[in-house]
Amino acid sequence: MSNLFFGALLLAMSLRIGKSIMVSFNHSLPKIYLQIGLTACFFIGPFLYYFLKTTNNQATSLPKSSRWSIAMLFAVVLIPGILFPYQTYPKLWNNYFVQIIYAEWFVYLVASGFVIKGLLKNCFHKEYKLKTAEIWILTVFGGSVLIFMFFQLALWNASFSLYLNGAIAFSFSLYLAIFTLLYRKRNKDLFASGQDKYPNKKVKDDEANILLPRLEKIMIEKELYKNPDLKLNDLSKDITISSHQLSQLLNDNLGKNFTTYVNEFRINEACRIMTSDNRLTLESIGYEVGFNSKSTFFATFKKLTGTTPAAYQQKKNVIHSTDL
């Protein structure tokens, strides 16, 4: 999924840059080229946001709410574009639409920063060593911010040179991204941001028999799963093994990745709350057990239990009433 959004991000940027270069050297181009460039510009921020979000969460599919959000973005930009084409309404585009597009781009840049806020904080810790996956994410995000800055300055100052600098910034970011991409491909962790396996280092059975009960005890007693920002590295520190070993332990001995392991605790706790406390809404229960969105909670609940939270709660209430 992250590959798809990265490709879409590059396409949107390429259309935007292509428009700027063509207009810089040929001012008599048809207005449709300007409209295509600005329309593509509208999607740069959203595609960056969803690229970082799916990469950060290692998502293979988008929640239904996110798909609807993207569909709404397409409707918002395409419908006015059809009703008010640049060719007929140039002042409307130059005075209003372009301001809205750049404001939306900026909002999504800020939202993207929040998605990787933990990684951005780590950049300022001297002891922290960035992984290749994290370098890749920072490269894409930093390049996007740089391009936005140049084009925003061009919008404010109407400078020919700044438009060319925007194209240069894009080229620099693209080549840097390709270099990082090739480097990461060599290291076989392309677009993987979190859970690195420790190849050919299976945890011994006797050691696994000690670590797994200790891990479960810590998860339950400290309720670590309720932390929506819980990372593999955080959990590995609690049982004093490396994150690589913990990932290998979960994969080899339980057949689960880190996300599935943690989500099982969250769903079990959610089920317990549903059967013991009817005062909380389903959405509140999701946040209570560690999920950071309603859609993720609902999707994970159905994946692990085979039913929806509402159906599960209704069934338990019926059973409880029968027992009474």
N, C-alpha and C positions, 0 to 999 in steps of 0.2 A: 504493500500500500504506500509506503514512504517513497518507493521508486516512482510510482505513478505521480505523486504530487511534486517530486523533484523535477520530473520531466515536464510537467505542466508549468512549473515555476520558470524553468529555462525557456520554454516556448513563449510565455507571456513577456518575459524580459527581452527576448530576442525581437519580438514584434515591436515592443516599445522603443528599443534602441534602433532598430531598422528604420522606424518612422522618423526618428530624430535625425539620423544621418542623411536620409533621403531629402528631408525638408531643408537641412542645412545647405545642401549642394544644389537643390532644385526647388525653388520657391513656387513654381507653377504646377506642382503636382496636384492631382484631383483631391478634393477635400475628404474623400472616403479613406485615404491613407491616414489622415490625421485622426479620423474617427476610430479607425482600427487600432492605431497606436494608443490612444487614450482609453479605449475599451480594454485592451490588453493590460494597460497600467492598473486598471481597477482590480484585476485578479492577482497581481503580484503579491500583495499583502496576504490575502486569504490562502493562496497556495503555499506561501512560506510558512504561515501559521500551522496549516494542517500537515505540512511536511515535517515540521519540528515536533508536532504533537504525536503523529503516528510513529515517528522514529523514537521519540522519548518513551512511548508506551509500548513499543514493539507490537503495534496493532496490525492485524491482518485484514480488518474490515472496519468501516466507519459505523458508529452508532447511527440509528435512524435520525436522531435530531440533527446530527452533523450533516447528513445527506440533504435534509430539508433546508438547512442553512445555506448550503452551497447552491441548491436549486433556487432559493430566494435571491441570492446574489446575482445569478444569471438573469433572473427575471427583472431585477431592479435595474441592471445596466442595459439589457438588450431591448426591453420594451420601450423605454424612453429613446433609445438610439434609433428605433424604427419609426417612432412617432415624430421625433424631432431630429432629423438627420443633420449632420454638420454642414452639408452643402447648402441647406436652406436656412439653418439657424446658427450661423457661426458665432454671433455675439452671445447667444445662450450658452454655447459650449465654452467659449473663451472666458466668459465672466462668471459663470455659475457651475457648470458641470465639472470643469477642470478643478475647481476649488473643492468640490465634494469628493472627487476621485482621489485627490492628494490627501485630503483629511482622512478618508477611509483607509488609504495606504498607511498613513501614520498610525492610526488606531491599531491596525493589525500588526504593525511592527512592535508597538508597545506590548500587545498581547503575546506576541512571539517571545519577547524578552521575558515575560512572566513564565512562559512555558519552560524556559531553560534558566530560570533565575538561580537555581542551585549550581549549575555549571558556571554561570557568570561569576558567582561568588567565589567559586573554587579558583578562578583565574588569579585572584588576588592573594591566594595563600601560597607562600613560597615553598612550603613543604609538599604541596599537592602536585603530582605529576599527571599531566593530561594524557588520557588514552587516545589512541588514533581515532576512535569513533568520536570522541569529544572534540578533537581538533577539526574533524570533518564538519561537525555541526556548527562550531564557531566560525569556520570558513564561510559556510553558506549564509549564516546569519550576518556576519560582519560585512560580507560583500553586498548583501541586500541593503543594509543600513547605509553603506557608502554610496551606492547608486542612488538611493532615495535622497540623500543629502545633496548630491550634485544637481539632480533634477529639480529639487525644491528651490535651490539657489537660482537655478535658471528661470524658474517660474517667477521668482521675486524680482530678479534683475534683468531679465530678458537679454542675457548675454550669449552671443554666438559661441564664444569660447567655452562657456560652461556646458553647453549642450554637447560639444565634442568631448569635454572632460567626462561627462556622464557615460559616453560610449567607451572611452578609455578605461574608466572605472569598471564597466561591465566586462570588458575584455580581460582586464587584470584579474577580476574575481573569477571569471570563467576558467582562465588558464590555471589559476591557483586551485580551483575546485577540481579540475581534471587531474592536476598533479597529485592532489591529495587522494583522489579517487583511485588512481593507478597504484599509489603507495598502499592504500588500504586493500585493494584487490590482491596485491602481493601477499598481504598479511591475512587474507581470507576472512575478513570481518566487514565486508562491504555493507554499509547501511545498518550495521548492528551496533546499538548504542549501549546495551546494558550488560547482558549476561554472557560473558565469555566462558567458554568451556576450557577445562584444563586437559588438553589432549593426552591420551595414553597415561593418565595418572589416576586410575580408579582408586577410590578410598577402600582400604582393606575392610573385609567383612566385620572383623572384631572391633575395629575402630568405628565403623558405621553403626554397629549395635550400641555403642556408647553415645555417639554424637546425636543420633536421631531422637532418642528419648529426651536428651538434654535440650535439644532444639525445641521439641514440642512443649516441654515444661516451661521454658523461657517465654515462648510465644503466648502460652495461656496465662502464666502468672503475671507477666509484665504487660500483657495485652498489646503487644507490639503491632499486631495487625490493624489496630485502630488508628495507627498513624498513616494518613493517606500518602505521605511522602517517604514511606519506608523503602529503603534501597537494599540491594543485595549486600553491599559493603557494610551497611549498618548492622544487619543481622549476623554477618560473619564475625564481626567484632565481639558480639555477645557470647559466641561459643568458641572464640579464640582460634579460628581457622581463617585461611584466606578466602576471598570471595570466589576465586577459581575453584577451590576445593569444595566450598559449599554448593556451588552450581553443579559440580560433578556429583556430589553426594545426592542431591535431589534428583538429578537426571538418571543416574545409574541405579540408585536404591529405591526410589519411589516412582520413577518414570514421569516426573513432573518438572516443569520449570519453576523458577522462583515466583512468578506472578500467580500461577495456578495454585501453588502451595499456600501462599498468603491468602488468596481469595477464598480458599476452602474454609479457613478459619473465620473469615468475615461472613461467609454465607451461613456457616453453622451458628455463629452468634446471632445473625439476623433471624434465623429460624427460632432460636431460643427466645428472643425478644417478642417475636410474633405470637408465640404460644403463652407468654407470661404477662405481656403488657400491651393492652389495646389502645393506650392513650396516644402513642406515637403514630404519626403518619408513615406510610411506606417510604416516602422520600427521606423523612427524618431518620428512619432506621438505617437507611443506606449510608447516610453521613455519619451516623453514630458508630457504625462498625468499620469505617475506614475508607469508604468509597468517596471520590471527589466529585461525582456527578450522578444524577438520578438515572440517566440512560445507561451508564456503565454498570451500575448496581442491578438494574432490571435485566440487562443482557447477560451479565455474569450469573445471576440467580437462575435464569432459565437454562443457561448452558450446563450448570452443575447439578440442578435438581430436576430438570425436565419440565418445569412448570413456571408460571409467573408468580411473583410475590403476592399479588392479589388473590390468585387462585389458591395458593398455598395457605394464605391466612384465612380465607373463607372456609376451606376444608377443615382446618384445625378448629375454627370456631364452631363448626357443625359438630365435630367429634366431641368437643368440650361440652356443648349444650346437651348432647345425647348422654354423656356421662353423668351430667347433673340430673 
